[in-house]
């Protein structure tokens, strides 16, 4: 059985997302913050095993924006930091 670890993403705006415990080898975290026509905000996120895989999400985001009628969106990718223990809150 693979050893479990925690993965932490820190985004430029200071938001911190921790994933785990997990035995998966994810390397990058992506987040889309979409502004809807009614002014509300929706957030979508995920993690990938390569930077290239995360970058492919960016291309799909433009299609999603057109289909869903978003007025604007931000797409961000950051590298995950791997630790043996859960980060302190």
Secondary structure, 3 states (H helix, E strand, C coil): CCCCEEEEEECCCCCEEEEEEECCCCCEEEEEEEECCCCCEEEEEEEECCHHHHHHHHHHHHHHHHHHCCCEEEEEEEECEEECCCCCC
